[in-house]
Amino acid sequence: MCGIVGYVGYRPASELLLDGLSRLEYRGYDSAGIAVVQDRDIAVRKRSGRVAGLIQLVESHPVNGSIGIGHTRWATHGETSDVNAHPHLDESGRVVLVHNGVIENHDRLRERLTDAGGGFRSTTDTEVIAQLIGWNLDQLVETGRLTDDPQTCWDALESTLAELKGTYGLAVLFRDCPGSLWTARCGSPLVIGVGREEYFLASDTSPLVGYTRDVVYLDDHDAARLSRDGLEVRQRDSGTRDISIQTIEDEAVDIELGEFPHYMLKEIFEQPQSIRNALRGRLDLDNATAIFGGLNTDAHELRHVDRIVLTACGTSWHAGLVGEYLIEEFARIPTEVEYASELRYRNSPLSDNTMVFAITQSGETADTLAALRECRRKGHKTLAICNVVGSTIAREADGGIYLHAGPEIGVASTKAFTSQVTVLALLALYLGRMRHMSHSAGLAFLESLQQMPELIAETLECHSVVREVAARYAECENFLYLGRQYNFPVSLEGALKLKEISYIHAEGYPAAEMKHGPIALVDAMTPSVFVTPQGGVYEKVISNLEEIRARRGPVIAIAGTSDRRIERLADAVIPVPDVPEFLQPLVTSVPLQLLAYEIALLRGCDVDRPRNLAKSVTVE
């Protein structure tokens, strides 16, 4: 949540900052702002609302300078307003900063600074940091220290960091040290881009694309000083540390909209390719199994795993629930899915042979990272299923599997979900072949997986049908999503998508649970979306569907193309290809993504930037 950019070098800073904020807007879009050092003064431009409004402000009131910081906000403390927008200045105007995260002791610090005579302009926790740095700077000046000495700035910053409790990613400028940019991280991701006599700073790599491919990832409790003369990184406990420069892939093409009106639609239609990417190099047809190069775990250890815990949040949790079904069916290993936000605070009795997988698109989700760290602290093998190379979870896990889905910009996750399910299916096969699954069964599994990119492309042909269905039901204010077995998690995910981007109340349930309460909600204005491709419990689901019809509830069915019976029972049918039951989530989730998208459009909602949401949840 929230996006940070920074630049120090020889180019006009405001242009780079605004470009970077535009690329980071999916991380927060309540307000945006920049600060640029010009003529030994700090010029701040900020505005509530979207980055486009900030761009207009800067065009009408330009700022000049080659060093600056910027921020796009997702509000945590204080309402959305111009005054609460970042950057924030200290009272003297000598310090300006932007901040991601939550300062848990901001009330106590604010009270102390107020008692000392300080004044506050905003109601944010971030301004407390700026005022505290300024106060510490004043204390150093009183002892004879010079404000234009970089070491004085270092000392003021480090004294402040020592008092903060909570999470932060900071970018800080000092008016009297106009050639340097300081940054610090604890629990909120930051990456430094390395150029020739210039450095870039960002919350993730997307603003760096096209400017540099060389990056330095900051770890928790790192602080750094960036200047045209070089980069210095200090670690809280060990002092100045060596800098490890890594190379990122240039994905400039992937972050452009191209012919699509929204990122969400683009990413829905990228799923044939993203699933192909997830499979590439991982299919071993000779041995009828999967290949993983990054698990960092030998076969002996894997054969002795007696329990698997999948931990995640949101859409990734739904993918994990599909993974539970897959692993238990094909590998026969007891598996459970835990909300990371709950697991991190529980004293769950995990055996020595328990393996923990953290599932995350961004690799920065605060609760998932905390759950992973807690499990590692207790000695459990922790692995990651992650999309973002170089993310915190990817770096801290003992090993893992990358999705290779490419950047996902739309706040409502689509291609990451199906990529996660694909990888979990490969994992189930891999573990199953180590234990009891026969060669022929493994080969059939692989052959079915190989067909999925083409079958997803075929599924996308339902778009026109989905558009018609959306037009019929877009005015309804409540939806029920119902499925069983592998399609129960799909029902949860479909309901989440509708809630996220259209603001319609929707709930997902196992279809058989209707009789245990939710059926009371059924009426003529509450559509029930049945995820009901043919399989082992098809007749049971049809029976549940009949119960809805008997109460005059509209029925939308996601059904296999060979199913002729469903056409007589449902008010609307969205066809999907017939696939084996264990792979049905890959095809049945696609029309639900499209349904949410089309309904949101009809209701005038901002599909890529839904209210109150941000892409990467880096605060608890």
C-alpha positions as CSV (number, residue, x, y, z in Angstrom):
1,M,0.0,0.0,0.0
2,C,1.2,3.5,-0.9
3,G,3.9,4.1,-3.5
4,I,7.2,5.8,-3.0
5,V,9.6,7.2,-5.7
6,G,12.8,9.1,-5.4
7,Y,15.5,10.4,-7.7
8,V,18.9,12.0,-7.4
9,G,21.0,12.7,-10.4
10,Y,21.2,15.1,-13.3
11,R,17.8,14.9,-14.9
12,P,14.7,17.0,-14.1
13,A,13.4,15.2,-11.0
14,S,9.7,16.2,-11.3
15,E,9.3,14.4,-14.6
16,L,10.7,11.1,-13.3
17,L,8.8,11.4,-10.1
18,L,5.4,11.9,-11.8
19,D,6.1,9.1,-14.3
20,G,7.0,6.8,-11.4
21,L,3.9,7.7,-9.4
22,S,1.7,7.0,-12.4
23,R,3.2,3.5,-12.6
24,L,2.7,3.1,-8.8
25,E,-0.8,4.4,-8.6
26,Y,-2.2,0.9,-8.2
27,R,-0.6,0.9,-4.7
28,G,-2.7,3.8,-3.5
29,Y,-4.7,6.6,-5.1
30,D,-6.2,8.7,-2.3
31,S,-3.7,11.5,-2.8
32,A,-0.3,12.1,-4.3
33,G,2.6,14.6,-4.0
34,I,6.2,15.4,-4.7
35,A,9.0,17.4,-3.1
36,V,11.9,18.7,-5.0
37,V,15.0,20.5,-3.7
38,Q,15.5,23.7,-5.8
39,D,17.9,26.6,-5.0
40,R,18.5,25.2,-1.5
41,D,14.8,25.3,-0.8
42,I,12.2,22.5,-0.7
43,A,9.3,22.9,-3.1
44,V,6.2,20.7,-2.3
45,R,3.3,20.0,-4.6
46,K,0.5,17.7,-3.4
47,R,-3.1,17.1,-3.9
48,S,-5.9,14.7,-2.9
49,G,-7.2,12.4,-5.6
50,R,-5.4,10.8,-8.5
51,V,-1.9,11.3,-9.8
52,A,-3.5,13.0,-12.9
53,G,-4.6,15.8,-10.6
54,L,-1.0,16.2,-9.3
55,I,0.3,16.3,-12.8
56,Q,-2.0,19.2,-13.6
57,L,-0.9,21.0,-10.5
58,V,2.8,20.6,-11.4
59,E,2.2,21.7,-14.9
60,S,0.6,24.9,-13.6
61,H,3.1,25.4,-10.8
62,P,6.4,23.8,-12.0
63,V,9.3,22.8,-9.8
64,N,12.9,22.6,-10.9
65,G,15.6,20.5,-9.5
66,S,17.5,17.2,-9.9
67,I,16.7,15.6,-6.6
68,G,13.2,14.8,-5.2
69,I,10.8,12.3,-3.7
70,G,7.2,11.4,-4.4
71,H,4.3,9.5,-2.9
72,T,0.9,8.1,-3.8
73,R,-1.2,7.4,-0.7
74,W,-3.6,4.8,0.6
75,A,-4.9,6.4,3.8
76,T,-4.3,4.7,7.1
77,H,-4.2,7.6,9.6
78,G,-6.1,10.7,8.8
79,E,-8.8,11.4,6.1
80,T,-8.0,11.9,2.5
81,S,-7.2,15.6,2.1
82,D,-4.6,17.9,0.6
83,V,-3.0,18.6,4.0
84,N,-2.8,14.9,4.8
85,A,-1.2,14.0,1.5
86,H,2.5,13.3,1.5
87,P,5.2,14.7,1.4
88,H,5.3,16.1,5.0
89,L,7.6,18.8,6.3
90,D,8.9,19.4,9.8
91,E,8.0,22.7,11.5
92,S,11.2,24.4,10.4
93,G,10.9,23.4,6.7
94,R,14.4,21.8,6.8
95,V,13.2,18.2,6.5
96,V,10.7,16.6,4.1
97,L,9.7,13.0,3.8
98,V,7.3,10.4,2.4
99,H,6.3,7.3,4.2
100,N,4.7,3.9,3.7
101,G,3.6,1.9,6.7
102,V,2.1,2.5,10.1
103,I,3.8,4.1,13.1
104,E,2.2,2.4,16.1
105,N,3.5,4.8,18.8
106,H,2.7,8.0,16.8
107,D,0.2,9.2,19.5
108,R,2.9,9.2,22.2
109,L,5.5,10.8,20.0
110,R,3.0,13.5,18.9
111,E,2.1,14.3,22.5
112,R,5.8,14.5,23.5
113,L,6.6,16.8,20.6
114,T,3.6,19.0,21.2
115,D,4.6,19.4,24.9
116,A,8.0,20.5,23.6
117,G,6.3,23.3,21.7
118,G,6.0,21.6,18.3
119,G,3.0,22.2,16.0
120,F,1.3,19.8,13.6
121,R,-0.5,20.6,10.4
122,S,-1.9,17.1,9.6
123,T,-3.6,14.2,11.4
124,T,-1.2,11.6,9.9
125,D,1.3,9.4,11.7
126,T,3.8,10.3,9.0
127,E,4.1,13.9,10.0
128,V,5.2,12.7,13.4
129,I,8.3,11.2,11.8
130,A,9.1,14.5,10.0
131,Q,8.7,16.5,13.1
132,L,10.8,14.1,15.2
133,I,13.7,14.2,12.7
134,G,13.5,18.0,12.7
135,W,13.5,18.0,16.6
136,N,16.5,15.6,16.6
137,L,18.3,17.9,14.1
138,D,17.7,20.9,16.3
139,Q,19.3,19.0,19.3
140,L,22.3,18.3,17.2
141,V,22.6,21.9,16.1
142,E,22.5,23.1,19.7
143,T,25.7,21.1,20.3
144,G,27.4,22.9,17.5
145,R,26.8,20.4,14.6
146,L,26.3,21.8,11.1
147,T,23.1,21.1,9.2
148,D,24.9,20.9,5.9
149,D,27.1,18.0,7.2
150,P,25.7,14.6,5.9
151,Q,26.8,13.0,9.1
152,T,24.5,15.3,11.0
153,C,21.6,14.2,8.8
154,W,22.5,10.6,9.3
155,D,22.5,11.1,13.1
156,A,19.2,12.9,13.1
157,L,17.6,10.1,11.0
158,E,19.1,7.2,13.0
159,S,18.0,8.7,16.3
160,T,14.5,9.0,15.0
161,L,14.4,5.4,13.6
162,A,15.4,4.2,17.1
163,E,12.2,5.6,18.5
164,L,9.8,4.4,15.9
165,K,7.6,1.3,16.6
166,G,5.7,-0.2,13.6
167,T,6.5,-0.4,9.9
168,Y,8.0,2.1,7.6
169,G,9.5,2.8,4.2
170,L,10.9,6.3,4.2
171,A,12.4,8.7,1.7
172,V,13.8,11.8,3.3
173,L,15.4,15.1,2.0
174,F,17.2,17.7,4.1
175,R,17.1,21.2,2.8
176,D,20.7,22.0,3.9
177,C,22.1,18.8,2.3
178,P,20.6,19.3,-1.2
179,G,22.7,16.7,-2.9
180,S,21.6,13.6,-0.9
181,L,18.5,11.5,-0.5
182,W,18.1,9.3,2.6
183,T,15.9,6.2,2.8
184,A,15.1,3.6,5.4
185,R,13.1,0.4,5.6
186,C,11.4,-1.7,8.3
187,G,8.6,-3.9,7.0
188,S,7.8,-1.9,3.9
189,P,9.6,-2.7,0.7
190,L,12.1,-0.4,-1.0
191,V,14.4,-0.9,-4.0
192,I,17.2,1.3,-5.2
193,G,17.9,1.6,-8.9
194,V,21.5,2.2,-9.8
195,G,22.4,4.3,-12.8
196,R,25.4,6.3,-14.0
197,E,25.8,9.2,-11.6
198,E,22.2,8.8,-10.7
199,Y,20.0,6.7,-8.4
200,F,16.4,5.9,-8.3
201,L,14.2,4.8,-5.3
202,A,10.8,3.0,-5.4
203,S,8.5,0.7,-3.6
204,D,8.8,-1.8,-6.3
205,T,10.7,-2.1,-9.6
206,S,7.9,-0.9,-11.9
207,P,9.0,2.8,-11.9
208,L,12.6,1.7,-12.7
209,V,11.7,0.1,-16.0
210,G,13.2,2.0,-18.9
211,Y,15.7,3.8,-16.6
212,T,17.9,1.1,-15.2
213,R,18.0,-2.7,-14.7
214,D,20.5,-2.7,-11.9
215,V,18.9,-2.6,-8.4
216,V,19.8,-3.0,-4.7
217,Y,17.0,-4.4,-2.5
218,L,16.9,-3.0,1.0
219,D,16.4,-5.3,3.9
220,D,14.6,-4.5,7.2
221,H,16.6,-2.1,9.4
222,D,18.6,-0.8,6.4
223,A,19.1,2.9,5.8
224,A,20.8,4.4,2.8
225,R,22.1,7.7,1.5
226,L,21.9,8.2,-2.3
227,S,23.9,11.0,-4.1
228,R,25.4,11.4,-7.5
229,D,28.7,10.5,-5.9
230,G,27.6,7.1,-4.8
231,L,25.4,4.9,-2.5
232,E,26.0,4.0,1.1
233,V,23.9,1.4,2.9
234,R,23.9,1.0,6.7
235,Q,22.4,-1.8,8.7
236,R,21.1,-1.0,12.2
237,D,23.0,-3.8,14.0
238,S,26.2,-4.1,11.9
239,G,26.9,-0.7,10.4
240,T,27.9,-0.1,6.8
241,R,27.3,-3.1,4.7
242,D,28.4,-4.3,1.2
243,I,26.1,-3.5,-1.6
244,S,24.8,-6.4,-3.8
245,I,23.6,-5.2,-7.2
246,Q,21.1,-7.5,-9.0
247,T,19.6,-7.3,-12.5
248,I,15.9,-7.2,-13.2
249,E,14.2,-8.1,-16.4
250,D,13.0,-5.2,-18.5
251,E,9.2,-5.7,-18.7
252,A,8.3,-2.3,-20.2
253,V,6.0,-4.0,-22.7
254,D,4.1,-5.8,-20.0
255,I,3.1,-2.7,-18.1
256,E,1.5,-1.0,-21.1
257,L,-2.2,-1.3,-21.6
258,G,-2.0,-1.8,-25.4
259,E,-5.4,-2.3,-27.0
260,F,-7.2,-2.9,-23.7
261,P,-9.2,-0.2,-21.8
262,H,-8.2,-1.5,-18.4
263,Y,-5.4,-3.5,-16.8
264,M,-7.9,-6.0,-15.3
265,L,-9.2,-7.0,-18.7
266,K,-5.7,-7.1,-20.1
267,E,-4.6,-9.4,-17.4
268,I,-7.7,-11.6,-17.7
269,F,-6.8,-12.1,-21.4
270,E,-3.1,-12.7,-20.6
271,Q,-4.0,-15.9,-18.7
272,P,-3.3,-18.4,-21.5
273,Q,0.2,-16.9,-21.6
274,S,0.7,-16.6,-17.8
275,I,-0.3,-20.3,-17.4
276,R,2.0,-21.2,-20.2
277,N,4.8,-19.3,-18.3
278,A,4.0,-21.2,-15.1
279,L,4.4,-24.5,-16.9
280,R,7.4,-23.7,-18.9
281,G,10.4,-25.9,-18.0
282,R,8.5,-27.6,-15.3
283,L,7.1,-30.6,-17.1
284,D,9.1,-33.8,-17.0
285,L,7.2,-36.2,-19.4
286,D,9.8,-38.9,-19.2
287,N,9.4,-39.3,-15.4
288,A,5.8,-38.1,-15.4
289,T,6.4,-35.5,-12.8
290,A,7.2,-31.8,-12.3
291,I,10.5,-30.1,-12.1
292,F,11.3,-27.3,-9.6
293,G,14.7,-25.7,-9.4
294,G,14.2,-23.4,-6.4
295,L,12.7,-25.5,-3.6
296,N,16.1,-26.0,-2.0
297,T,14.8,-29.2,-0.5
298,D,16.0,-32.7,-1.2
299,A,13.8,-35.6,-2.0
300,H,14.5,-37.4,1.3
301,E,13.2,-34.4,3.2
302,L,10.1,-34.1,1.1
303,R,9.2,-37.7,1.5
304,H,9.1,-37.3,5.2
305,V,6.8,-34.2,5.2
306,D,3.7,-35.3,7.1
307,R,1.8,-32.1,7.0
308,I,1.6,-29.0,4.8
309,V,0.4,-25.6,5.8
310,L,-0.5,-23.1,3.1
311,T,-0.8,-19.5,4.4
312,A,-2.0,-16.5,2.4
313,C,-4.5,-13.6,2.3
314,G,-7.4,-12.7,0.0
315,T,-7.2,-14.2,-3.5
316,S,-4.1,-16.1,-2.7
317,W,-5.9,-17.8,0.2
318,H,-8.6,-19.0,-2.3
319,A,-5.8,-20.4,-4.5
320,G,-4.4,-22.1,-1.4
321,L,-7.8,-23.8,-0.7
322,V,-7.7,-25.3,-4.3
323,G,-4.1,-26.3,-3.4
324,E,-5.3,-28.1,-0.3
325,Y,-7.7,-30.2,-2.4
326,L,-5.0,-30.9,-4.9
327,I,-2.3,-32.0,-2.5
328,E,-4.6,-34.1,-0.4
329,E,-6.0,-35.9,-3.4
330,F,-2.8,-36.5,-5.3
331,A,-0.1,-36.5,-2.7
332,R,-2.1,-37.8,0.2
333,I,-0.5,-35.3,2.6
334,P,-2.7,-33.7,5.2
335,T,-2.9,-30.0,4.2
336,E,-4.6,-27.0,5.7
337,V,-5.0,-23.4,4.6
338,E,-4.4,-20.7,7.2
339,Y,-5.2,-17.0,6.9
340,A,-1.8,-15.4,7.4
341,S,-3.3,-12.7,9.6
342,E,-4.5,-15.4,12.0
343,L,-1.5,-17.8,11.8
344,R,1.0,-15.1,12.8
345,Y,-0.7,-14.7,16.2
346,R,-1.6,-18.3,16.9
347,N,0.5,-20.9,18.7
348,S,-0.3,-23.5,16.1
349,P,1.0,-27.0,17.0
350,L,3.2,-27.7,13.9
351,S,5.2,-30.9,13.9
352,D,8.9,-31.1,13.0
353,N,7.9,-32.5,9.6
354,T,5.5,-29.7,8.7
355,M,6.3,-27.7,5.7
356,V,4.9,-24.2,5.3
357,F,4.2,-22.5,1.9
358,A,3.5,-18.7,1.8
359,I,1.4,-17.9,-1.2
360,T,1.6,-14.3,-2.4
361,Q,1.5,-12.3,-5.7
362,S,3.5,-9.4,-4.5
363,G,5.8,-11.1,-2.1
364,E,5.3,-8.1,0.3
365,T,2.0,-8.8,2.0
366,A,2.6,-7.8,5.6
367,D,0.6,-10.6,7.3
368,T,2.0,-13.3,5.0
369,L,5.5,-12.1,5.6
370,A,5.0,-12.1,9.4
371,A,3.5,-15.6,9.3
372,L,6.4,-16.9,7.3
373,R,8.9,-15.3,9.7
374,E,7.1,-16.8,12.7
375,C,7.2,-20.3,11.2
376,R,10.9,-19.9,10.4
377,R,11.5,-18.7,13.9
378,K,10.1,-22.0,15.2
379,G,12.3,-24.0,12.9
380,H,9.9,-25.0,10.1
381,K,10.8,-25.2,6.5
382,T,9.2,-22.2,4.8
383,L,8.8,-22.0,1.1
384,A,7.2,-19.3,-1.1
385,I,4.9,-19.4,-4.1
386,C,5.4,-15.8,-5.4
387,N,5.2,-13.7,-8.5
388,V,7.7,-10.9,-7.8
389,V,11.3,-11.7,-8.2
390,G,13.4,-10.1,-5.5
391,S,10.4,-9.4,-3.2
392,T,10.9,-9.7,0.6
393,I,9.1,-13.0,0.9
394,A,11.0,-14.5,-2.1
395,R,14.3,-13.5,-0.5
396,E,13.5,-14.6,3.0
397,A,11.9,-18.0,2.3
398,D,14.1,-21.1,2.4
399,G,13.1,-21.8,-1.2
400,G,10.1,-21.4,-3.5
401,I,8.4,-21.3,-6.9
402,Y,8.0,-18.2,-9.0
403,L,4.8,-17.8,-11.0
404,H,6.4,-15.9,-13.9
405,A,3.0,-14.3,-14.6
406,G,4.5,-10.9,-15.3
407,P,3.4,-7.6,-13.7
408,E,-0.1,-7.6,-12.3
409,I,-1.3,-4.0,-12.1
410,G,-5.0,-4.4,-11.7
411,V,-5.9,-4.2,-8.0
412,A,-8.3,-7.2,-8.4
413,S,-6.0,-10.2,-8.9
414,T,-6.8,-12.4,-11.9
415,K,-3.9,-14.0,-13.7
416,A,-2.0,-14.4,-10.4
417,F,-4.8,-16.6,-9.1
418,T,-4.8,-19.0,-12.0
419,S,-1.0,-19.1,-12.0
420,Q,-1.0,-20.0,-8.3
421,V,-3.5,-22.8,-9.0
422,T,-1.3,-24.0,-11.8
423,V,1.8,-24.1,-9.6
424,L,-0.1,-25.8,-6.8
425,A,-1.3,-28.5,-9.3
426,L,2.4,-29.1,-10.3
427,L,3.4,-29.2,-6.6
428,A,0.7,-31.8,-5.9
429,L,1.9,-33.9,-8.9
430,Y,5.5,-33.6,-7.7
431,L,4.8,-34.7,-4.2
432,G,2.4,-37.4,-5.4
433,R,4.9,-39.0,-7.7
434,M,7.4,-39.1,-4.8
435,R,5.0,-41.2,-2.8
436,H,2.4,-43.4,-4.5
437,M,1.1,-41.9,-7.8
438,S,1.8,-44.2,-10.8
439,H,3.7,-43.2,-13.9
440,S,0.6,-43.5,-16.0
441,A,-1.5,-41.3,-13.6
442,G,1.3,-38.7,-13.5
443,L,1.5,-38.7,-17.3
444,A,-2.2,-38.2,-17.7
445,F,-2.0,-35.4,-15.1
446,L,0.7,-33.6,-17.1
447,E,-1.1,-34.1,-20.5
448,S,-4.2,-32.4,-19.0
449,L,-2.1,-29.5,-17.7
450,Q,-0.4,-29.0,-21.1
451,Q,-3.8,-28.4,-22.7
452,M,-4.8,-25.7,-20.2
453,P,-3.4,-22.6,-22.0
454,E,-5.4,-23.4,-25.2
455,L,-8.4,-24.3,-23.1
456,I,-8.2,-21.0,-21.2
457,A,-8.0,-19.2,-24.6
458,E,-11.2,-21.1,-25.6
459,T,-12.8,-20.1,-22.3
460,L,-12.2,-16.4,-23.0
461,E,-14.6,-16.7,-26.0
462,C,-17.5,-16.6,-23.5
463,H,-16.9,-12.9,-23.0
464,S,-19.8,-11.8,-25.2
465,V,-22.1,-14.1,-23.3
466,V,-20.9,-12.8,-20.0
467,R,-21.5,-9.2,-21.2
468,E,-25.2,-10.1,-21.9
469,V,-25.5,-11.8,-18.5
470,A,-24.0,-8.7,-16.8
471,A,-26.5,-6.4,-18.5
472,R,-29.4,-8.5,-17.0
473,Y,-28.2,-8.5,-13.4
474,A,-26.0,-5.4,-13.0
475,E,-28.7,-3.6,-10.9
476,C,-28.9,-6.4,-8.3
477,E,-27.4,-5.5,-4.9
478,N,-26.8,-9.1,-3.6
479,F,-25.3,-12.2,-5.2
480,L,-24.7,-15.7,-4.0
481,Y,-21.9,-17.8,-5.5
482,L,-22.2,-21.6,-5.0
483,G,-20.0,-24.5,-5.9
484,R,-18.7,-27.8,-4.4
485,Q,-15.3,-29.5,-4.1
486,Y,-12.8,-27.9,-6.4
487,N,-15.3,-25.2,-7.3
488,F,-16.1,-24.1,-3.8
489,P,-12.9,-21.9,-3.6
490,V,-13.8,-20.6,-7.1
491,S,-17.2,-19.5,-5.7
492,L,-15.4,-17.6,-2.9
493,E,-13.0,-16.0,-5.4
494,G,-15.9,-15.1,-7.7
495,A,-17.8,-13.4,-4.9
496,L,-14.6,-11.5,-3.8
497,K,-14.1,-10.2,-7.4
498,L,-17.6,-8.8,-7.5
499,K,-17.3,-7.2,-4.1
500,E,-13.9,-5.7,-4.9
501,I,-14.7,-3.8,-8.1
502,S,-18.5,-3.4,-8.3
503,Y,-19.2,-2.8,-4.5
504,I,-22.0,-5.3,-4.7
505,H,-22.5,-7.6,-1.6
506,A,-21.7,-11.1,-2.6
507,E,-21.0,-14.3,-0.7
508,G,-19.5,-17.6,-1.7
509,Y,-20.6,-20.9,-0.1
510,P,-20.4,-24.6,-0.7
511,A,-23.6,-25.3,-2.5
512,A,-24.8,-27.9,0.1
513,E,-24.6,-25.3,2.8
514,M,-27.5,-23.3,1.3
515,K,-30.0,-25.1,3.4
516,H,-28.1,-24.2,6.6
517,G,-29.0,-20.5,6.5
518,P,-28.1,-18.7,3.3
519,I,-31.2,-19.8,1.4
520,A,-33.1,-17.3,3.5
521,L,-31.6,-14.6,1.4
522,V,-33.0,-15.9,-1.9
523,D,-35.5,-13.7,-3.7
524,A,-36.2,-12.5,-7.2
525,M,-33.5,-9.8,-6.9
526,T,-30.7,-12.1,-5.6
527,P,-29.0,-14.0,-8.4
528,S,-27.3,-17.3,-7.5
529,V,-24.2,-18.1,-9.5
530,F,-23.7,-21.8,-9.6
531,V,-20.3,-23.1,-10.6
532,T,-21.4,-26.4,-11.8
533,P,-19.3,-28.2,-14.5
534,Q,-20.0,-31.9,-14.6
535,G,-18.2,-34.1,-12.1
536,G,-18.6,-36.4,-9.1
537,V,-21.1,-34.1,-7.2
538,Y,-22.8,-32.7,-10.3
539,E,-26.2,-34.2,-9.4
540,K,-26.0,-32.9,-5.8
541,V,-25.3,-29.3,-7.1
542,I,-28.2,-29.6,-9.5
543,S,-30.4,-30.5,-6.6
544,N,-29.3,-27.3,-4.8
545,L,-30.0,-25.3,-7.9
546,E,-33.5,-26.7,-8.1
547,E,-34.1,-25.5,-4.5
548,I,-33.2,-21.9,-5.6
549,R,-35.5,-22.1,-8.6
550,A,-38.3,-23.3,-6.4
551,R,-38.0,-20.1,-4.5
552,R,-37.9,-18.0,-7.7
553,G,-34.3,-17.0,-7.3
554,P,-32.5,-16.2,-10.6
555,V,-29.8,-18.8,-11.5
556,I,-26.6,-18.1,-13.5
557,A,-24.7,-21.3,-14.3
558,I,-21.1,-21.8,-15.2
559,A,-21.3,-25.1,-17.0
560,G,-19.4,-27.4,-19.3
561,T,-20.1,-27.0,-23.0
562,S,-21.4,-30.6,-23.2
563,D,-24.0,-30.0,-20.6
564,R,-27.4,-29.8,-22.2
565,R,-29.5,-30.3,-19.1
566,I,-28.4,-27.1,-17.4
567,E,-29.9,-25.0,-20.2
568,R,-33.4,-26.0,-19.1
569,L,-32.7,-25.2,-15.4
570,A,-30.8,-21.9,-15.4
571,D,-31.9,-18.5,-16.4
572,A,-28.5,-17.8,-17.9
573,V,-25.6,-20.2,-18.8
574,I,-22.0,-19.3,-19.4
575,P,-20.2,-22.2,-21.1
576,V,-16.7,-23.3,-20.3
577,P,-14.7,-26.2,-21.8
578,D,-15.0,-29.7,-20.2
579,V,-11.8,-30.4,-18.3
580,P,-10.9,-32.9,-15.5
581,E,-12.3,-32.0,-12.1
582,F,-9.0,-31.1,-10.5
583,L,-8.4,-28.5,-13.2
584,Q,-11.9,-27.0,-13.4
585,P,-10.9,-23.9,-11.2
586,L,-8.6,-22.8,-14.1
587,V,-11.6,-22.5,-16.5
588,T,-14.5,-21.7,-14.1
589,S,-12.7,-18.7,-12.5
590,V,-12.3,-16.9,-15.9
591,P,-16.0,-16.1,-16.6
592,L,-16.4,-15.0,-13.0
593,Q,-13.6,-12.5,-13.4
594,L,-15.2,-11.3,-16.6
595,L,-18.6,-11.1,-14.9
596,A,-17.3,-8.9,-12.1
597,Y,-15.5,-6.7,-14.7
598,E,-18.6,-6.2,-16.9
599,I,-20.9,-5.5,-14.0
600,A,-18.5,-3.0,-12.6
601,L,-18.3,-1.2,-15.9
602,L,-22.1,-1.0,-16.1
603,R,-22.3,0.5,-12.6
604,G,-19.7,3.1,-13.5
605,C,-17.0,1.8,-11.1
606,D,-13.3,2.4,-11.6
607,V,-12.2,-1.2,-12.4
608,D,-8.5,-0.9,-11.9
609,R,-8.6,1.4,-8.9
610,P,-11.6,0.3,-6.7
611,R,-12.4,2.4,-3.7
612,N,-10.6,1.7,-0.4
613,L,-8.3,-0.9,-1.9
614,A,-4.7,-1.0,-2.9
615,K,-2.7,-3.7,-4.7
616,S,0.0,-4.6,-2.2
617,V,-1.2,-4.8,1.4
618,T,2.0,-3.9,3.3
619,V,0.4,-2.8,6.5
620,E,-1.4,-5.0,9.1
